[in-house]
Amino acid sequence: MGIKQKPELTGIIYLSQALIDFDRQSIEQLLKVATTKNYQFNITGYLYYEDEHFFQYIEGETVQVNRLMENIQHDGRHSVLIDVHDDTLISRRFPGWNMRYIYKDQLREITMEKVFLKYLIHNSYRKPETNGNLPSGTW
Ligand SMILES: Cc1cc2nc3c(=O)[nH]c(=O)nc-3n(C[C@H](O)[C@H](O)[C@H](O)COP(=O)(O)O)c2cc1C
């Protein structure tokens, strides 16, 4: 009693294919909506666009992130090809970024390989038929 539980966090990473022509202006418009709504629901992450594909990382309270992902899945402007969920996120990776747009030369700065590695390891070891020997430090 009296102990306030921290809400559970989830992170989702996905790749999608654009179904309409996105130019600078339409991406800026999308970001405007995304940033405002994400601020409201305390969702953080970033968006990357290249060669008619989006790559997005969203994180926040599980309920909010799942709700947003549902929205994103139903958005007719793109088609989600693959998504990976991590529902054991301990702390946010990008606090304060309500939806940062990442340019090519910034990818290195946020050590993308670390984010990818964690997600791929997590996804690979999740299935019960694997030997269960998680490398230490993984989720
Ligand atoms: C590539 C892509 C990324 C998006 N990212 C977000 C986002 O981070 N946050 C958000 O609220 N909406 C995002 N949207 C828009 C949502 O799909 C949806 O249009 C928006 O949340 C408005 O939903 P509403 O009409 O129910 O208010 C994104 C859409 C696309 C195509």
The ligand as an ORCA input file, in Angstrom:
! r2SCAN-3c Opt
* xyz 0 1
  C       5.761      6.436    -40.981
  C       4.736      6.971    -40.031
  C       5.088      7.269    -38.719
  C       4.162      7.769    -37.810
  N       4.541      8.047    -36.534
  C       3.636      8.536    -35.659
  C       4.010      8.840    -34.313
  O       5.141      8.669    -33.895
  N       3.053      9.334    -33.496
  C       1.760      9.569    -33.904
  O       0.934     10.008    -33.106
  N       1.403      9.287    -35.159
  C       2.295      8.797    -36.056
  N       1.905      8.525    -37.346
  C       0.531      8.858    -37.748
  C      -0.482      7.849    -37.270
  O      -0.514      6.769    -38.168
  C      -1.874      8.512    -37.197
  O      -2.189      9.064    -38.436
  C      -1.873      9.629    -36.151
  O      -1.483      9.105    -34.912
  C      -3.239     10.305    -36.029
  O      -4.158      9.426    -35.482
  P      -5.653      9.916    -35.147
  O      -6.241     10.362    -36.462
  O      -6.314      8.713    -34.568
  O      -5.515     11.044    -34.186
  C       2.832      7.998    -38.251
  C       2.474      7.691    -39.565
  C       3.399      7.188    -40.466
  C       2.998      6.900    -41.875
*
